[in-house]
Structures are given as C-alpha cells and as structure tokens.
Amino acid sequence: MIEVECPCCGSTLQIDPETQCVIRHREPEKKATIEDLHSAVQQLKGEAERRNDIFQKSFASHLSGEKVREKKFEELLKQAKEDKSGAPPKRPFDLD
C-alpha cells in the first residue's frame, strides 16, 4: 500500500499499486470551531446586532440622500427658472 497526503484537503489516502485504486482514506482531524455553546450563542447575537446596525445606517443614509437629491433638484430648477440670459436651444427641426 502507498500512503499519500492530499495537497488540497490534507486527507491521507491509501492506494493499492496493483489496482491503482484508493482503498482507504482518512480525513484530518478538524478543530472544534465552537468550544462552548454559550459563546456561540453570544457570537450569533452579536452578529445579528451588527447586521441590524449596518442596516439602520444604510437606511438612514438612503433617506438622507433622497432629501439631498430633492434639495439639489429644487435649487437647480429655481436657478434654471431665474436664468433668462440664454436663448432656448434650437429644435432639431429648425436646423434644416
């Protein structure tokens, strides 16, 4: 039997040279990602609060941006109505 370690996942493969098939494979031992259930619950609650804060900031930014765009539009419209110096642009039909 030939033992080879997979470069991608780190598993140990036992290969039969005669049949050229994998006879056995062992996955590497994985570390426990969650040591304590209580800490995992606290982490999830913290992430939920963080997502909610980000959403609230984004929503407030969207609303304030809408108000800013409305004010800019009103100001430019007012400026365009007050500006009588320029002649209106020619229509495409008048160019012929």
N, CA, C and O atoms as a DFTB+ gen file, in Angstrom:
384 C
 N C O
     1  1       0.832      -1.178       0.000
     2  2       0.000       0.000       0.000
     3  2       0.882       1.247       0.000
     4  3       1.932       1.293       0.640
     5  1       0.433       2.227      -0.717
     6  2       1.120       3.513      -0.766
     7  2       0.243       4.527      -0.039
     8  3      -0.954       4.629      -0.308
     9  1       0.843       5.275       0.883
    10  2       0.108       6.321       1.583
    11  2       0.529       7.671       1.026
    12  3       1.715       7.989       0.936
    13  1      -0.473       8.451       0.656
    14  2      -0.238       9.773       0.074
    15  2      -1.136      10.773       0.789
    16  3      -2.282      10.472       1.119
    17  1      -0.598      11.966       1.022
    18  2      -1.411      13.022       1.624
    19  2      -1.920      13.939       0.514
    20  3      -1.154      14.409      -0.327
    21  1      -3.208      14.179       0.532
    22  2      -3.835      15.039      -0.470
    23  2      -3.402      16.486      -0.226
    24  3      -3.532      16.980       0.895
    25  1      -2.889      17.179      -1.254
    26  2      -2.459      18.561      -1.059
    27  2      -3.628      19.535      -0.884
    28  3      -3.447      20.619      -0.330
    29  1      -4.800      19.168      -1.342
    30  2      -5.956      20.070      -1.245
    31  2      -6.600      20.028       0.129
    32  3      -6.756      21.063       0.777
    33  1      -6.972      18.838       0.575
    34  2      -7.738      18.732       1.820
    35  2      -6.923      18.180       2.979
    36  3      -7.371      18.243       4.124
    37  1      -5.746      17.644       2.715
    38  2      -4.916      17.115       3.785
    39  2      -5.275      15.705       4.210
    40  3      -4.738      15.213       5.201
    41  1      -6.164      15.043       3.493
    42  2      -6.551      13.669       3.825
    43  2      -5.416      12.709       3.485
    44  3      -4.607      12.969       2.594
    45  1      -5.373      11.597       4.213
    46  2      -4.397      10.555       3.932
    47  2      -5.073       9.488       3.085
    48  3      -6.103       8.938       3.476
    49  1      -4.499       9.200       1.937
    50  2      -5.062       8.213       1.015
    51  2      -4.161       6.986       0.986
    52  3      -2.941       7.107       0.871
    53  1      -4.763       5.809       1.090
    54  2      -4.028       4.560       0.916
    55  2      -4.397       4.014      -0.457
    56  3      -5.564       3.747      -0.743
    57  1      -3.386       3.853      -1.295
    58  2      -3.607       3.437      -2.680
    59  2      -2.981       2.065      -2.894
    60  3      -1.851       1.809      -2.479
    61  1      -3.738       1.188      -3.550
    62  2      -3.237      -0.134      -3.918
    63  2      -2.526       0.013      -5.259
    64  3      -3.165       0.358      -6.253
    65  1      -1.209      -0.244      -5.311
    66  2      -0.482      -0.055      -6.571
    67  2      -0.898      -1.043      -7.662
    68  3      -0.763      -0.755      -8.851
    69  1      -1.392      -2.183      -7.261
    70  2      -1.779      -3.190      -8.252
    71  2      -3.044      -2.778      -9.001
    72  3      -3.093      -2.854     -10.228
    73  1      -4.059      -2.344      -8.268
    74  2      -5.325      -1.955      -8.907
    75  2      -5.388      -0.462      -9.203
    76  3      -6.270      -0.010      -9.933
    77  1      -4.459       0.303      -8.642
    78  2      -4.398       1.753      -8.792
    79  2      -5.698       2.422      -8.345
    80  3      -6.210       3.331      -8.999
    81  1      -6.209       1.948      -7.223
    82  2      -7.440       2.491      -6.648
    83  2      -7.186       2.909      -5.207
    84  3      -6.302       2.378      -4.534
    85  1      -7.963       3.851      -4.760
    86  2      -7.898       4.283      -3.368
    87  2      -8.632       3.243      -2.539
    88  3      -9.821       3.000      -2.746
    89  1      -7.930       2.635      -1.610
    90  2      -8.507       1.608      -0.763
    91  2      -9.121       2.236       0.486
    92  3     -10.198       1.838       0.930
    93  1      -8.426       3.212       1.039
    94  2      -8.895       3.824       2.280
    95  2      -8.478       5.287       2.289
    96  3      -7.434       5.662       1.753
    97  1      -9.311       6.089       2.903
    98  2      -8.925       7.491       3.058
    99  2      -9.338       7.968       4.441
   100  3     -10.418       7.641       4.931
   101  1      -8.467       8.741       5.056
   102  2      -8.725       9.292       6.388
   103  2      -8.654      10.810       6.299
   104  3      -7.664      11.381       5.841
   105  1      -9.731      11.448       6.748
   106  2      -9.743      12.909       6.770
   107  2      -8.949      13.385       7.974
   108  3      -8.923      12.708       9.001
   109  1      -8.304      14.534       7.865
   110  2      -7.559      15.043       9.020
   111  2      -8.517      15.457      10.131
   112  3      -9.663      15.828       9.879
   113  1      -8.027      15.386      11.349
   114  2      -8.865      15.778      12.479
   115  2      -9.094      17.279      12.419
   116  3      -8.160      18.065      12.262
   117  1     -10.347      17.653      12.546
   118  2     -10.699      19.065      12.483
   119  2     -10.802      19.617      13.895
   120  3     -11.248      18.940      14.822
   121  1     -10.376      20.865      14.030
   122  2     -10.516      21.524      15.316
   123  2     -11.977      21.877      15.516
   124  3     -12.702      22.161      14.562
   125  1     -12.386      21.857      16.738
   126  2     -13.757      22.255      17.048
   127  2     -13.864      23.761      16.850
   128  3     -13.119      24.530      17.459
   129  1     -14.790      24.177      15.997
   130  2     -14.939      25.606      15.749
   131  2     -15.688      26.288      16.878
   132  3     -15.510      27.481      17.119
   133  1     -16.513      25.542      17.558
   134  2     -17.274      26.092      18.676
   135  2     -16.892      25.309      19.924
   136  3     -17.242      24.137      20.069
   137  1     -16.171      25.971      20.822
   138  2     -15.762      25.295      22.047
   139  2     -16.903      25.243      23.052
   140  3     -17.056      24.276      23.798
   141  1     -17.693      26.299      23.052
   142  2     -18.722      26.412      24.070
   143  2     -20.011      26.877      23.403
   144  3     -19.997      27.823      22.615
   145  1     -21.101      26.231      23.706
   146  2     -22.383      26.583      23.103
   147  2     -22.815      27.982      23.517
   148  3     -23.382      28.724      22.714
   149  1     -22.553      28.340      24.753
   150  2     -22.925      29.676      25.245
   151  2     -22.192      30.765      24.461
   152  3     -22.794      31.769      24.080
   153  1     -20.904      30.569      24.221
   154  2     -20.141      31.574      23.471
   155  2     -20.617      31.646      22.022
   156  3     -20.603      32.719      21.419
   157  1     -21.035      30.518      21.461
   158  2     -21.550      30.521      20.094
   159  2     -22.853      31.303      20.002
   160  3     -23.065      32.045      19.043
   161  1     -23.717      31.143      20.982
   162  2     -24.982      31.889      21.000
   163  2     -24.702      33.381      21.130
   164  3     -25.329      34.191      20.447
   165  1     -23.770      33.750      21.997
   166  2     -23.419      35.162      22.165
   167  2     -22.839      35.734      20.873
   168  3     -23.121      36.876      20.511
   169  1     -22.039      34.945      20.191
   170  2     -21.455      35.393      18.930
   171  2     -22.547      35.626      17.890
   172  3     -22.510      36.623      17.169
   173  1     -23.515      34.720      17.804
   174  2     -24.612      34.894      16.854
   175  2     -25.454      36.119      17.187
   176  3     -25.874      36.843      16.285
   177  1     -25.705      36.359      18.471
   178  2     -26.464      37.548      18.866
   179  2     -25.697      38.813      18.504
   180  3     -26.283      39.793      18.044
   181  1     -24.397      38.787      18.712
   182  2     -23.563      39.942      18.366
   183  2     -23.584      40.216      16.876
   184  3     -23.638      41.371      16.452
   185  1     -23.540      39.159      16.082
   186  2     -23.591      39.325      14.629
   187  2     -24.944      39.863      14.190
   188  3     -25.017      40.687      13.279
   189  1     -26.011      39.409      14.825
   190  2     -27.348      39.903      14.478
   191  2     -27.462      41.391      14.800
   192  3     -28.022      42.154      14.014
   193  1     -26.940      41.803      15.941
   194  2     -26.967      43.221      16.301
   195  2     -26.135      44.047      15.324
   196  3     -26.531      45.147      14.937
   197  1     -24.990      43.515      14.932
   198  2     -24.120      44.226      13.993
   199  2     -24.804      44.379      12.636
   200  3     -24.738      45.444      12.021
   201  1     -25.458      43.319      12.170
   202  2     -26.189      43.399      10.896
   203  2     -27.311      44.419      10.979
   204  3     -27.536      45.179      10.038
   205  1     -28.018      44.436      12.109
   206  2     -29.107      45.389      12.291
   207  2     -28.576      46.826      12.292
   208  3     -29.186      47.710      11.689
   209  1     -27.447      47.063      12.962
   210  2     -26.849      48.401      12.978
   211  2     -26.447      48.841      11.576
   212  3     -26.691      49.982      11.182
   213  1     -25.833      47.937      10.830
   214  2     -25.422      48.261       9.463
   215  2     -26.639      48.574       8.608
   216  3     -26.607      49.506       7.804
   217  1     -27.708      47.811       8.769
   218  2     -28.929      48.061       8.003
   219  2     -29.519      49.420       8.351
   220  3     -29.912      50.169       7.457
   221  1     -29.585      49.747       9.642
   222  2     -30.147      51.032      10.063
   223  2     -29.329      52.196       9.508
   224  3     -29.896      53.195       9.066
   225  1     -28.004      52.075       9.528
   226  2     -27.151      53.136       8.978
   227  2     -27.369      53.279       7.476
   228  3     -27.451      54.394       6.963
   229  1     -27.463      52.168       6.780
   230  2     -27.684      52.201       5.337
   231  2     -29.032      52.817       5.007
   232  3     -29.142      53.599       4.063
   233  1     -30.052      52.473       5.770
   234  2     -31.394      53.005       5.539
   235  2     -31.425      54.509       5.794
   236  3     -32.017      55.257       5.016
   237  1     -30.789      54.959       6.881
   238  2     -30.735      56.392       7.190
   239  2     -29.968      57.141       6.109
   240  3     -30.348      58.247       5.726
   241  1     -28.897      56.544       5.621
   242  2     -28.123      57.163       4.546
   243  2     -28.960      57.283       3.278
   244  3     -28.893      58.291       2.575
   245  1     -29.736      56.268       2.996
   246  2     -30.602      56.291       1.811
   247  2     -31.641      57.407       1.930
   248  3     -31.875      58.141       0.970
   249  1     -32.258      57.537       3.097
   250  2     -33.269      58.578       3.289
   251  2     -32.660      59.973       3.214
   252  3     -33.231      60.866       2.588
   253  1     -31.512      60.164       3.844
   254  2     -30.883      61.483       3.800
   255  2     -30.400      61.795       2.388
   256  3     -30.453      62.950       1.964
   257  1     -29.937      60.800       1.660
   258  2     -29.515      61.002       0.273
   259  2     -30.678      61.429      -0.595
   260  3     -30.515      62.252      -1.495
   261  1     -31.849      60.876      -0.334
   262  2     -33.040      61.246      -1.095
   263  2     -33.389      62.708      -0.836
   264  3     -33.746      63.436      -1.763
   265  1     -33.287      63.137       0.412
   266  2     -33.571      64.536       0.752
   267  2     -32.564      65.468       0.088
   268  3     -32.933      66.532      -0.408
   269  1     -31.303      65.073       0.078
   270  2     -30.260      65.887      -0.547
   271  2     -30.520      66.013      -2.043
   272  3     -30.414      67.104      -2.604
   273  1     -30.858      64.905      -2.689
   274  2     -31.139      64.958      -4.132
   275  2     -32.344      65.841      -4.425
   276  3     -32.347      66.583      -5.407
   277  1     -33.363      65.767      -3.583
   278  2     -34.554      66.600      -3.769
   279  2     -34.202      68.079      -3.634
   280  3     -34.662      68.898      -4.430
   281  1     -33.386      68.431      -2.629
   282  2     -32.976      69.825      -2.449
   283  2     -32.144      70.311      -3.632
   284  3     -32.331      71.433      -4.103
   285  1     -31.231      69.478      -4.111
   286  2     -30.414      69.854      -5.266
   287  2     -31.287      70.080      -6.488
   288  3     -31.077      71.037      -7.233
   289  1     -32.260      69.211      -6.699
   290  2     -33.154      69.355      -7.839
   291  2     -33.935      70.652      -7.746
   292  3     -34.043      71.381      -8.732
   293  1     -34.485      70.952      -6.568
   294  2     -35.256      72.184      -6.378
   295  2     -34.387      73.410      -6.625
   296  3     -34.828      74.364      -7.266
   297  1     -33.159      73.391      -6.122
   298  2     -32.251      74.523      -6.303
   299  2     -31.900      74.719      -7.776
   300  3     -31.902      75.847      -8.268
   301  1     -31.601      73.637      -8.475
   302  2     -31.274      73.745      -9.901
   303  2     -32.483      74.177     -10.719
   304  3     -32.334      74.929     -11.682
   305  1     -33.666      73.721     -10.360
   306  2     -34.882      74.137     -11.058
   307  2     -35.125      75.624     -10.841
   308  3     -35.481      76.343     -11.775
   309  1     -34.934      76.078      -9.623
   310  2     -35.092      77.503      -9.307
   311  2     -34.074      78.332     -10.090
   312  3     -34.409      79.385     -10.632
   313  1     -32.838      77.855     -10.146
   314  2     -31.779      78.550     -10.869
   315  2     -32.090      78.598     -12.364
   316  3     -31.848      79.617     -13.011
   317  1     -32.613      77.527     -12.911
   318  2     -32.950      77.496     -14.337
   319  2     -34.096      78.451     -14.649
   320  3     -34.093      79.077     -15.709
   321  1     -35.066      78.579     -13.763
   322  2     -36.185      79.491     -13.987
   323  2     -35.736      80.944     -13.895
   324  3     -36.247      81.798     -14.621
   325  1     -34.783      81.232     -13.008
   326  2     -34.304      82.596     -12.834
   327  2     -33.364      83.019     -13.949
   328  3     -33.272      84.211     -14.244
   329  1     -32.672      82.097     -14.571
   330  2     -31.688      82.418     -15.608
   331  2     -32.405      82.670     -16.931
   332  3     -32.847      81.732     -17.596
   333  1     -32.516      83.944     -17.307
   334  2     -33.191      84.314     -18.559
   335  2     -32.185      84.776     -19.607
   336  3     -32.589      85.245     -20.671
   337  1     -30.889      84.657     -19.336
   338  2     -29.874      85.204     -20.228
   339  2     -29.740      84.427     -21.531
   340  3     -29.515      85.030     -22.580
   341  1     -29.867      83.172     -21.492
   342  2     -29.642      82.367     -22.683
   343  2     -30.917      82.134     -23.468
   344  3     -32.009      82.042     -22.908
   345  1     -30.752      82.042     -24.763
   346  2     -31.892      81.722     -25.615
   347  2     -32.160      80.232     -25.511
   348  3     -31.245      79.456     -25.240
   349  1     -33.392      79.827     -25.722
   350  2     -33.673      78.394     -25.672
   351  2     -32.925      77.666     -26.788
   352  3     -32.693      78.243     -27.850
   353  1     -32.554      76.436     -26.568
   354  2     -31.824      75.694     -27.601
   355  2     -32.701      75.468     -28.826
   356  3     -33.926      75.393     -28.737
   357  1     -32.033      75.361     -29.970
   358  2     -32.772      75.140     -31.214
   359  2     -33.300      73.718     -31.258
   360  3     -32.676      72.774     -30.773
   361  1     -34.454      73.608     -31.850
   362  2     -35.041      72.290     -32.021
   363  2     -34.387      71.615     -33.220
   364  3     -33.925      72.308     -34.127
   365  1     -34.334      70.318     -33.253
   366  2     -33.720      69.628     -34.394
   367  2     -34.413      69.960     -35.719
   368  3     -33.774      69.931     -36.771
   369  1     -35.704      70.273     -35.680
   370  2     -36.426      70.587     -36.913
   371  2     -36.009      71.942     -37.474
   372  3     -36.126      72.174     -38.677
   373  1     -35.521      72.844     -36.612
   374  2     -35.122      74.177     -37.056
   375  2     -33.752      74.177     -37.719
   376  3     -33.382      75.176     -38.335
   377  1     -32.999      73.112     -37.617
   378  2     -31.653      73.069     -38.175
   379  2     -31.655      72.911     -39.690
   380  3     -30.649      73.225     -40.326
   381  1     -32.707      72.452     -40.277
   382  2     -32.741      72.245     -41.730
   383  2     -32.929      73.507     -42.487
   384  3     -32.977      73.487     -43.717
